[in-house]
Amino acid sequence: MSALHNYTLGQWIPGTGEGIPQYNALTGEIVSTVHSEGLDYGEILEYGRRVGNPALRKLTFQQRGQMLKALALYLMDRKAHYYQVSHMTGATRADSWVDIEGGIGNLFANASLRRRFPNETYHVEGETIRLSKENTFVGHHILTPKRGVAVHINAFNFPIWGMLEKVACNLMAGVPAVVKPSEQTSYLTEALFRDIIESKILPEGALQLVVGTGRGILDFVDSQDVITFTGSAETGRKLRTTPAILQNSVPFTVEADSLNAAILGEDALPGTPEFDIFIKECRREMVTKAGQKCTAIRRIIVPEIMLHAVKDALSKELAKTIIGDPAAEGVRMGALINRPQMDRVREHLDVLIQETPIVFGDLEQFETVGASREKGAFMPPILLLNDSPFSKTLSHETECFGPISTLMPYSGLDKAIELANMGKGSLVSTICTQDPRIMREYVLEAGAFHGRIHILNRSSAKESTGHGSPLATLVHGGPGRAGGGEEMGGMRGVLHYMQRTAIQGHPTDITAVTNQFQTGGEQTEMPVHPFKKYFEELFVGETLITAKHTVSETDIHNFANVSGDNFYAHMDATALEGTPFTGRVAHGYFVLSKAAGLFVDAKKGPVLLNYGLDECRFTKPVYPGMTIGVKLTVKEKIEQETDPFKEGVAAIPRGIVKWLVDVYDETGETVAIATILTMVAKRD
C-alpha cells in the first residue's frame, strides 16, 4: 500500500498521517491512501495566480492550442498504463475508453479551437456597435484571461475525463488550474497527472493537484478565480454558500447528478427500428460504468400501450449482461467504485422500492465472473416499475447512482413531456422517434428543463455517440437539479474563464486596442500595392484606394451571359413595377467581381490564393451610368501553422489576411461592403 502525492507549488508533496484508504473495486483491497492535511491552500492558489497565470496569459491562442495538442499526443502514447490502473476502478475496457481516450480527446478538440481564435492573447467578440451619428464613437467587446485560478472539484466516476474536460478549457483561455479529484479514485488521476508534469509541456504553475479531500480550499478563492464542481446536487448546494464565494462573487459552475429520462415516441411500435434502438440504448446506459454516470438514464418513459413490451424486451437484454472482473472473457459490466458506494446505492434503492417494485434483477441472486461477490462492489442491473408516475413521485426525486432505472407509462405526448420535466432539471434526455412532429414538440416543450436533448432514430443511430456522451464542442450542463451551469461547449467553454469587457472610443482607438480594423477608423495609404507585400509587412488599417469604373448596360449583359443569372431586375426593364428598383440594376455579384478587378494586382507575388468570403452586403442599387470605386483595407491578420512534413500549401509559411472591401459610388456612399480573405506568404 502506498500513499499518493499532491502536486503543489511546483513539487510532489507526500501525504502525512493515516490518510483516507482507496479500494480496488474488484477485490476490496486497499490500493493506496490519500492525504491533503497540512496543505496551505491560500499559498497554493496564490502560486497559481502569481506563477502559472502570467505564463499562460502571455501565450496566444495559437500557442495554447499547440500546447494542448502536444500534451494530447504525449498522453495518448502512454494510454496503456492508464488502462491498467483504470481496471482497479471496476471499469470495463469500453468504460475506460470513455474516461481515458475521451478525456484526451477533449484536449484535441479544444486545441483545434485555436483556428477560431485570433493569434492574440485575447478574443474580440461580436460586431462593432455604432454609438454616435457621425461614427466617431463606437463600442465593442473584448475578452481577456482572468487573473486568477480555476479550481476544479471532480467526481469519482471519471477520474481522467473529469479533469481533462475542464482543464482543456481553462488552459486554452490562458488560466491555470488546481484540480481536486475525488479522493475515492484520485489514484488514476495521479497516474496521468505524473505524465503531464513529466512532459514539461505546460508552463510552471499551470496545473496543481490535490489528491485528498481538499477541505478548506474554497476559503481562499477571490473574484478572479473560477470554480467548477461535479458531484451530487446536495454537495453542490453546500459549496455554493462558502463565504469566500459569496463575498467575492466568484463564478461557480455546478454539474450535478440528475434524473435523466429516455422517452419512447408513440410511433416507435414493437417491430420498428426505433423500438429496438430504444431498448439497446436503455440497456447500454444502465450497464455502462455500472450506471455510475451523471448522464445515465434513470427514468424510462414509454407509451402505456407498450409498457409490458418494453419491460419484457429490456429485461431480456439485461439478462444477457455478464458481471464480474472486466479482464475475464465475456464480462460486459464491472463493479461500482467501492463497497461503501454500493451501500449508498442500496440505501437509495430501498427508498425507491417503497413505491416502485423491482421487475427485473435480484440483489441477492446473481453471478459474477472472475471475481468475488462478497469482496468486490458488484451489483446487477435493476429495473423498477412505476405504474402511477404522477402520484408516485419518488422516481422523480431520488437517484440511485448505479445500474438502476425506473420504467413508467404515459398517455399522450404532453404527459410524456410533463414526466420528463418532473426531474426538475436534467443534463440530458433522449426522445426516440421518427416522427418530426413528436421530436419538434418535445424539444420545444422540454428544452427549458434539459441541458441537452438527444434525438434518436434509424437515421442517426449508426453514428450517434449516444445518450450519455457529452461532447467537447457542445455545452454540457443543465438547469435546476442538474446544477444550473454549463461546461465545455466549444468556444463557450473557453470564454467561461475570460472576462468580457465593453470598450468604447473612436474607431481608430478601438482598432489600436483590438488589432482589428473598425469601420470609420484611420486608413493609411501606402505607395506599394498591398498584394505585393508579404504577410508580416502588412499592417491593420493599411488601405488601397483603387481606380474607378463606370457601370454600363453592356456590363450587365456580359455578366448575365457569363454567370447565367438572368433575374428579371437585371434584364427586363418592363418588369420593375412594384419593386424597389427604378431601372435595370447591376448584379450584386458583378459589383463585387468588378471590385476585385479594381483592387487585384495581377502579377505573381506573395498572395497565394483567394481563401473565401466571410460576409457581404449589397447596400445600394447600382444602375448603368453610376461610377464605383473601392477602398481595400487590411482588417485582420491571422497566422497559420506550417507543417514541413506535408506538401503544398501546408508547408508554406503563411497567414490569412482579412480585407474590408468597401465599394462606393460617385457620391461617396457605400453600395456594397464585404470581408474577403486571402492567403499570403511570409517572407521568412
VENSULWO-V744848 format. One record per residue. N is the residue number from 0. RES is the residue in one small letter. PSI is psi in whole degrees, 0 to 359 (none if undefined). OMEGA is omega in degrees with one decimal (999 if undefined). Layout:
N_RES_PSI_OMEGA ; N_RES_PSI_OMEGA
This chain:
0_m_131_-178.8 ; 1_s_160_178.1 ; 2_a_134_176.2 ; 3_l_159_179.5 ; 4_h_145_168.5 ; 5_n_150_174.0 ; 6_y_102_-178.5 ; 7_t_154_177.4 ; 8_l_31_176.0 ; 9_g_16_-179.4 ; 10_q_159_176.7 ; 11_w_126_-176.9 ; 12_i_116_179.1 ; 13_p_154_177.8 ; 14_g_158_177.1 ; 15_t_157_179.4 ; 16_g_192_-174.1 ; 17_e_319_177.6 ; 18_g_174_179.5 ; 19_i_128_-178.6 ; 20_p_147_172.9 ; 21_q_138_-170.3 ; 22_y_147_169.2 ; 23_n_121_-174.9 ; 24_a_337_-175.2 ; 25_l_330_-174.8 ; 26_t_344_-176.8 ; 27_g_359_-179.0 ; 28_e_150_174.9 ; 29_i_126_-178.1 ; 30_v_335_179.6 ; 31_s_172_173.5 ; 32_t_156_-179.6 ; 33_v_148_-178.2 ; 34_h_142_170.2 ; 35_s_11_176.9 ; 36_e_143_176.2 ; 37_g_353_177.9 ; 38_l_138_178.9 ; 39_d_96_-174.2 ; 40_y_328_175.9 ; 41_g_317_179.5 ; 42_e_322_-179.6 ; 43_i_313_180.0 ; 44_l_321_179.8 ; 45_e_326_176.9 ; 46_y_316_177.7 ; 47_g_318_179.8 ; 48_r_319_-172.7 ; 49_r_324_-173.6 ; 50_v_306_-175.6 ; 51_g_320_-174.5 ; 52_n_310_179.1 ; 53_p_324_-178.6 ; 54_a_319_179.3 ; 55_l_322_-174.5 ; 56_r_330_-177.5 ; 57_k_349_177.6 ; 58_l_146_174.6 ; 59_t_167_176.9 ; 60_f_324_179.6 ; 61_q_318_179.9 ; 62_q_321_177.7 ; 63_r_319_178.7 ; 64_g_317_177.7 ; 65_q_324_177.5 ; 66_m_314_179.0 ; 67_l_320_179.1 ; 68_k_316_179.1 ; 69_a_321_179.5 ; 70_l_319_179.0 ; 71_a_316_178.7 ; 72_l_320_-180.0 ; 73_y_314_-178.3 ; 74_l_324_179.9 ; 75_m_326_177.9 ; 76_d_342_-175.6 ; 77_r_17_-172.7 ; 78_k_334_-178.2 ; 79_a_322_180.0 ; 80_h_322_-178.9 ; 81_y_324_176.6 ; 82_y_320_178.9 ; 83_q_315_-179.7 ; 84_v_321_-178.3 ; 85_s_333_179.5 ; 86_h_327_-178.3 ; 87_m_344_177.7 ; 88_t_357_-178.1 ; 89_g_6_-176.1 ; 90_a_143_171.4 ; 91_t_173_177.3 ; 92_r_317_179.8 ; 93_a_320_176.7 ; 94_d_314_-178.1 ; 95_s_327_179.0 ; 96_w_316_179.1 ; 97_v_316_-176.8 ; 98_d_312_-172.2 ; 99_i_297_-176.4 ; 100_e_332_172.4 ; 101_g_320_178.2 ; 102_g_314_178.4 ; 103_i_327_176.7 ; 104_g_330_176.2 ; 105_n_325_175.8 ; 106_l_314_178.5 ; 107_f_314_-176.6 ; 108_a_316_179.9 ; 109_n_327_176.2 ; 110_a_322_-178.6 ; 111_s_342_178.3 ; 112_l_344_-179.6 ; 113_r_332_-178.7 ; 114_r_344_179.9 ; 115_r_356_178.7 ; 116_f_157_176.5 ; 117_p_164_175.6 ; 118_n_60_-178.2 ; 119_e_173_176.9 ; 120_t_354_-175.3 ; 121_y_173_178.8 ; 122_h_134_175.9 ; 123_v_128_-169.5 ; 124_e_135_172.5 ; 125_g_199_-176.3 ; 126_e_159_174.3 ; 127_t_140_-179.7 ; 128_i_120_-179.0 ; 129_r_127_-174.4 ; 130_l_1_-177.4 ; 131_s_160_-176.2 ; 132_k_317_-176.1 ; 133_e_5_178.7 ; 134_n_33_174.9 ; 135_t_359_-179.8 ; 136_f_114_-176.3 ; 137_v_169_177.9 ; 138_g_157_177.6 ; 139_h_178_177.0 ; 140_h_132_179.0 ; 141_i_142_178.0 ; 142_l_128_179.2 ; 143_t_152_-178.4 ; 144_p_137_173.6 ; 145_k_154_-175.1 ; 146_r_13_-177.0 ; 147_g_214_-175.4 ; 148_v_142_170.7 ; 149_a_129_176.2 ; 150_v_115_-177.0 ; 151_h_117_176.7 ; 152_i_112_-168.5 ; 153_n_160_-179.2 ; 154_a_172_-174.1 ; 155_f_341_-166.7 ; 156_n_333_178.2 ; 157_f_82_-173.6 ; 158_p_333_179.9 ; 159_i_307_-179.3 ; 160_w_318_-179.1 ; 161_g_325_178.0 ; 162_m_310_-171.9 ; 163_l_329_179.1 ; 164_e_329_-176.9 ; 165_k_314_-176.5 ; 166_v_334_176.7 ; 167_a_322_-179.6 ; 168_c_312_-175.4 ; 169_n_326_177.6 ; 170_l_321_177.9 ; 171_m_329_179.1 ; 172_a_345_-178.7 ; 173_g_28_-178.3 ; 174_v_134_179.2 ; 175_p_173_-178.0 ; 176_a_152_165.6 ; 177_v_122_-176.0 ; 178_v_128_177.4 ; 179_k_87_177.9 ; 180_p_168_176.0 ; 181_s_136_179.2 ; 182_e_350_178.9 ; 183_q_329_-176.0 ; 184_t_19_-177.0 ; 185_s_351_176.0 ; 186_y_328_177.3 ; 187_l_320_176.4 ; 188_t_316_-178.5 ; 189_e_323_-179.6 ; 190_a_315_178.9 ; 191_l_322_-177.8 ; 192_f_324_177.9 ; 193_r_322_178.5 ; 194_d_326_176.6 ; 195_i_314_-179.5 ; 196_i_320_-179.8 ; 197_e_328_-176.5 ; 198_s_332_-176.9 ; 199_k_25_-179.9 ; 200_i_325_-178.7 ; 201_l_148_176.4 ; 202_p_158_178.3 ; 203_e_136_178.2 ; 204_g_358_-177.7 ; 205_a_326_179.9 ; 206_l_139_171.9 ; 207_q_156_-173.8 ; 208_l_129_173.3 ; 209_v_112_-171.7 ; 210_v_346_-178.3 ; 211_g_209_-175.4 ; 212_t_330_-178.6 ; 213_g_21_-176.6 ; 214_r_123_-180.0 ; 215_g_355_-176.0 ; 216_i_329_-177.7 ; 217_l_353_178.6 ; 218_d_349_-172.7 ; 219_f_11_-179.8 ; 220_v_153_176.4 ; 221_d_186_-169.7 ; 222_s_342_-179.9 ; 223_q_356_179.3 ; 224_d_164_176.9 ; 225_v_136_-178.8 ; 226_i_136_170.2 ; 227_t_144_-179.9 ; 228_f_134_172.8 ; 229_t_126_-178.2 ; 230_g_209_-176.9 ; 231_s_152_178.7 ; 232_a_324_-179.1 ; 233_e_313_179.1 ; 234_t_321_178.2 ; 235_g_318_179.2 ; 236_r_321_179.5 ; 237_k_315_-177.3 ; 238_l_328_179.7 ; 239_r_331_-174.5 ; 240_t_10_175.3 ; 241_t_128_-175.1 ; 242_p_318_-178.2 ; 243_a_326_178.4 ; 244_i_315_-178.6 ; 245_l_316_-176.6 ; 246_q_325_-174.9 ; 247_n_5_-179.9 ; 248_s_50_-177.2 ; 249_v_128_175.9 ; 250_p_130_-175.2 ; 251_f_112_-178.5 ; 252_t_128_179.4 ; 253_v_132_168.8 ; 254_e_103_-171.6 ; 255_a_157_174.7 ; 256_d_140_-176.6 ; 257_s_164_-177.6 ; 258_l_72_-176.5 ; 259_n_152_-176.2 ; 260_a_154_169.4 ; 261_a_129_-175.7 ; 262_i_129_175.3 ; 263_l_123_-179.3 ; 264_g_154_-178.4 ; 265_e_342_178.7 ; 266_d_346_-172.8 ; 267_a_66_-176.7 ; 268_l_157_174.3 ; 269_p_135_-176.9 ; 270_g_343_176.2 ; 271_t_155_176.4 ; 272_p_325_-178.0 ; 273_e_321_179.4 ; 274_f_313_-178.8 ; 275_d_320_179.1 ; 276_i_320_-179.5 ; 277_f_314_179.3 ; 278_i_316_-179.9 ; 279_k_318_-178.3 ; 280_e_318_179.2 ; 281_c_317_178.7 ; 282_r_314_-177.9 ; 283_r_317_-178.1 ; 284_e_335_177.9 ; 285_m_323_-172.0 ; 286_v_340_178.5 ; 287_t_131_-177.3 ; 288_k_25_-175.9 ; 289_a_35_178.1 ; 290_g_5_-176.5 ; 291_q_64_178.4 ; 292_k_136_178.1 ; 293_c_343_180.0 ; 294_t_2_-175.3 ; 295_a_152_177.6 ; 296_i_116_179.0 ; 297_r_334_-178.6 ; 298_r_125_-178.7 ; 299_i_108_-170.7 ; 300_i_118_-172.0 ; 301_v_155_176.1 ; 302_p_139_-174.1 ; 303_e_331_179.9 ; 304_i_345_179.5 ; 305_m_7_-174.4 ; 306_l_310_-176.5 ; 307_h_327_177.2 ; 308_a_318_178.2 ; 309_v_316_179.5 ; 310_k_314_-177.8 ; 311_d_316_-177.7 ; 312_a_317_-179.4 ; 313_l_321_177.9 ; 314_s_320_178.7 ; 315_k_319_179.3 ; 316_e_319_179.8 ; 317_l_329_-179.3 ; 318_a_341_179.5 ; 319_k_352_-174.7 ; 320_t_122_176.6 ; 321_i_124_-173.9 ; 322_i_143_175.5 ; 323_g_206_179.2 ; 324_d_121_-178.6 ; 325_p_340_178.9 ; 326_a_343_-178.8 ; 327_a_145_-177.5 ; 328_e_133_175.7 ; 329_g_346_-177.6 ; 330_v_130_-179.6 ; 331_r_357_177.0 ; 332_m_127_-178.7 ; 333_g_212_-175.2 ; 334_a_164_166.1 ; 335_l_171_-168.2 ; 336_i_326_175.6 ; 337_n_172_-176.6 ; 338_r_323_174.4 ; 339_p_320_177.5 ; 340_q_321_177.1 ; 341_m_319_179.1 ; 342_d_322_178.3 ; 343_r_320_178.0 ; 344_v_318_179.2 ; 345_r_323_178.1 ; 346_e_315_179.0 ; 347_h_326_176.8 ; 348_l_322_177.4 ; 349_d_327_176.8 ; 350_v_313_-176.8 ; 351_l_320_-174.9 ; 352_i_357_171.2 ; 353_q_329_-179.1 ; 354_e_331_-170.4 ; 355_t_110_-177.2 ; 356_p_157_173.9 ; 357_i_127_177.7 ; 358_v_350_171.4 ; 359_f_138_176.7 ; 360_g_147_-180.0 ; 361_d_117_-177.2 ; 362_l_337_-176.2 ; 363_e_342_-176.0 ; 364_q_85_173.9 ; 365_f_156_-175.9 ; 366_e_151_172.8 ; 367_t_147_-178.5 ; 368_v_126_174.3 ; 369_g_8_-178.9 ; 370_a_161_-177.6 ; 371_s_129_175.6 ; 372_r_323_-174.8 ; 373_e_330_-177.0 ; 374_k_324_-177.9 ; 375_g_172_-177.9 ; 376_a_62_-174.0 ; 377_f_145_177.2 ; 378_m_137_179.0 ; 379_p_162_173.2 ; 380_p_137_-176.8 ; 381_i_128_177.2 ; 382_l_125_178.3 ; 383_l_161_178.3 ; 384_l_122_174.8 ; 385_n_103_-175.3 ; 386_d_349_178.5 ; 387_s_71_-170.0 ; 388_p_346_177.3 ; 389_f_339_178.4 ; 390_s_330_177.2 ; 391_k_92_-166.3 ; 392_t_358_179.8 ; 393_l_331_179.4 ; 394_s_335_-179.0 ; 395_h_4_-174.9 ; 396_e_337_-172.4 ; 397_t_127_179.5 ; 398_e_130_170.3 ; 399_c_114_-175.4 ; 400_f_65_-179.1 ; 401_g_196_-174.2 ; 402_p_59_-173.3 ; 403_i_129_176.5 ; 404_s_156_-179.5 ; 405_t_128_178.7 ; 406_l_137_-179.7 ; 407_m_146_-176.5 ; 408_p_159_171.6 ; 409_y_158_175.4 ; 410_s_103_-178.3 ; 411_g_142_-175.4 ; 412_l_325_179.6 ; 413_d_325_178.1 ; 414_k_324_176.5 ; 415_a_317_179.0 ; 416_i_318_179.1 ; 417_e_318_178.6 ; 418_l_315_179.2 ; 419_a_319_-178.0 ; 420_n_344_178.5 ; 421_m_350_173.3 ; 422_g_351_176.4 ; 423_k_36_176.8 ; 424_g_116_-177.0 ; 425_s_157_175.9 ; 426_l_323_-173.7 ; 427_v_149_166.9 ; 428_s_155_178.3 ; 429_t_133_170.3 ; 430_i_118_-176.8 ; 431_c_105_-176.3 ; 432_t_156_172.4 ; 433_q_0_-175.6 ; 434_d_114_-178.9 ; 435_p_326_179.5 ; 436_r_317_-178.5 ; 437_i_313_-177.1 ; 438_m_322_-179.9 ; 439_r_311_-178.9 ; 440_e_321_-179.4 ; 441_y_314_-178.7 ; 442_v_315_-176.4 ; 443_l_326_-176.3 ; 444_e_337_-179.7 ; 445_a_349_-174.7 ; 446_g_323_-177.1 ; 447_a_343_-177.1 ; 448_f_5_-174.6 ; 449_h_139_176.8 ; 450_g_334_-179.7 ; 451_r_141_174.9 ; 452_i_126_-175.7 ; 453_h_114_178.4 ; 454_i_118_-171.9 ; 455_l_130_174.8 ; 456_n_188_-175.9 ; 457_r_334_-177.8 ; 458_s_326_-174.5 ; 459_s_343_-169.2 ; 460_a_323_-174.3 ; 461_k_321_-176.4 ; 462_e_359_-179.9 ; 463_s_138_176.6 ; 464_t_354_173.4 ; 465_g_164_179.9 ; 466_h_317_-169.6 ; 467_g_21_-175.0 ; 468_s_96_171.9 ; 469_p_145_-178.4 ; 470_l_143_-173.7 ; 471_a_335_-176.4 ; 472_t_356_177.9 ; 473_l_153_179.9 ; 474_v_146_176.5 ; 475_h_121_-177.4 ; 476_g_188_-179.7 ; 477_g_164_-177.4 ; 478_p_172_170.9 ; 479_g_235_-177.6 ; 480_r_329_-178.2 ; 481_a_355_173.0 ; 482_g_335_177.8 ; 483_g_14_-177.3 ; 484_g_181_176.2 ; 485_e_139_173.2 ; 486_e_163_178.0 ; 487_m_222_178.3 ; 488_g_35_178.6 ; 489_g_229_-178.7 ; 490_m_329_179.7 ; 491_r_318_-179.5 ; 492_g_324_179.2 ; 493_v_315_-175.5 ; 494_l_344_177.4 ; 495_h_334_-176.9 ; 496_y_15_-179.2 ; 497_m_155_178.9 ; 498_q_124_177.0 ; 499_r_125_-177.5 ; 500_t_129_174.1 ; 501_a_131_177.8 ; 502_i_141_-176.0 ; 503_q_145_177.8 ; 504_g_189_176.7 ; 505_h_146_179.4 ; 506_p_325_178.3 ; 507_t_320_-179.1 ; 508_d_321_177.9 ; 509_i_326_174.3 ; 510_t_316_-179.0 ; 511_a_322_-178.5 ; 512_v_314_-172.6 ; 513_t_341_-172.8 ; 514_n_28_173.1 ; 515_q_127_-175.2 ; 516_f_133_177.5 ; 517_q_130_-179.9 ; 518_t_130_-176.7 ; 519_g_352_178.3 ; 520_g_171_-179.0 ; 521_e_131_177.8 ; 522_q_131_-174.1 ; 523_t_119_175.9 ; 524_e_141_178.8 ; 525_m_153_-177.6 ; 526_p_338_-178.2 ; 527_v_132_178.5 ; 528_h_134_-176.0 ; 529_p_336_178.9 ; 530_f_353_176.2 ; 531_k_1_-176.6 ; 532_k_145_174.0 ; 533_y_165_-173.9 ; 534_f_312_-174.4 ; 535_e_347_-179.1 ; 536_e_344_179.6 ; 537_l_151_176.4 ; 538_f_149_-179.5 ; 539_v_130_-177.4 ; 540_g_346_177.4 ; 541_e_133_-170.6 ; 542_t_140_171.2 ; 543_l_126_174.1 ; 544_i_118_-169.3 ; 545_t_174_167.7 ; 546_a_173_-175.5 ; 547_k_163_179.7 ; 548_h_134_176.4 ; 549_t_122_-176.2 ; 550_v_138_-179.3 ; 551_s_168_175.4 ; 552_e_328_177.5 ; 553_t_320_176.3 ; 554_d_316_-177.8 ; 555_i_315_178.4 ; 556_h_312_-177.4 ; 557_n_319_-179.2 ; 558_f_323_177.3 ; 559_a_320_179.6 ; 560_n_318_-178.1 ; 561_v_317_-173.5 ; 562_s_336_-174.4 ; 563_g_8_-179.6 ; 564_d_100_-179.3 ; 565_n_35_178.8 ; 566_f_140_-170.8 ; 567_y_325_-176.5 ; 568_a_338_178.8 ; 569_h_331_-166.4 ; 570_m_343_-172.8 ; 571_d_98_-177.7 ; 572_a_341_-178.4 ; 573_t_353_-174.9 ; 574_a_19_-170.9 ; 575_l_357_179.3 ; 576_e_133_-179.5 ; 577_g_6_178.4 ; 578_t_170_177.8 ; 579_p_356_-170.0 ; 580_f_145_178.3 ; 581_t_357_179.2 ; 582_g_179_177.7 ; 583_r_134_-172.9 ; 584_v_145_178.2 ; 585_a_146_175.6 ; 586_h_139_175.2 ; 587_g_321_-178.1 ; 588_y_338_170.3 ; 589_f_316_-179.9 ; 590_v_316_-179.7 ; 591_l_320_179.7 ; 592_s_319_178.9 ; 593_k_325_176.1 ; 594_a_317_178.2 ; 595_a_319_177.9 ; 596_g_330_179.8 ; 597_l_324_-174.4 ; 598_f_346_-177.6 ; 599_v_138_170.4 ; 600_d_121_-167.3 ; 601_a_335_-173.8 ; 602_k_154_177.3 ; 603_k_135_-178.8 ; 604_g_203_-176.8 ; 605_p_336_179.2 ; 606_v_121_-175.3 ; 607_l_320_-177.4 ; 608_l_163_171.6 ; 609_n_123_-172.4 ; 610_y_345_177.5 ; 611_g_188_-175.9 ; 612_l_122_-179.3 ; 613_d_314_-177.1 ; 614_e_154_-178.6 ; 615_c_134_175.3 ; 616_r_137_173.5 ; 617_f_108_-166.5 ; 618_t_348_-178.5 ; 619_k_135_179.4 ; 620_p_144_176.1 ; 621_v_117_-178.2 ; 622_y_158_174.9 ; 623_p_137_-178.3 ; 624_g_344_177.2 ; 625_m_149_-179.1 ; 626_t_131_-178.1 ; 627_i_150_173.7 ; 628_g_175_-174.6 ; 629_v_139_165.1 ; 630_k_116_-178.7 ; 631_l_116_-173.1 ; 632_t_137_174.2 ; 633_v_115_-175.3 ; 634_k_319_-177.6 ; 635_e_149_177.2 ; 636_k_134_-178.6 ; 637_i_115_179.6 ; 638_e_147_176.0 ; 639_q_154_-179.2 ; 640_e_149_177.1 ; 641_t_132_177.6 ; 642_d_101_-176.8 ; 643_p_349_-178.3 ; 644_f_358_177.7 ; 645_k_164_178.8 ; 646_e_167_175.6 ; 647_g_213_-173.7 ; 648_v_322_-175.5 ; 649_a_334_-177.4 ; 650_a_354_-176.4 ; 651_i_127_173.0 ; 652_p_126_-169.5 ; 653_r_174_173.6 ; 654_g_167_176.5 ; 655_i_132_175.7 ; 656_v_126_172.8 ; 657_k_129_-178.2 ; 658_w_135_170.8 ; 659_l_119_-180.0 ; 660_v_107_-179.8 ; 661_d_107_179.0 ; 662_v_125_-175.3 ; 663_y_162_-179.2 ; 664_d_189_-174.5 ; 665_e_344_177.2 ; 666_t_355_-177.2 ; 667_g_1_-178.3 ; 668_e_140_-179.3 ; 669_t_131_176.7 ; 670_v_337_176.5 ; 671_a_144_177.7 ; 672_i_137_-174.9 ; 673_a_160_170.3 ; 674_t_117_177.8 ; 675_i_161_-177.6 ; 676_l_136_171.6 ; 677_t_152_173.8 ; 678_m_124_-173.4 ; 679_v_133_-179.5 ; 680_a_152_171.9 ; 681_k_154_179.0 ; 682_r_320_-177.6 ; 683_d_none_999
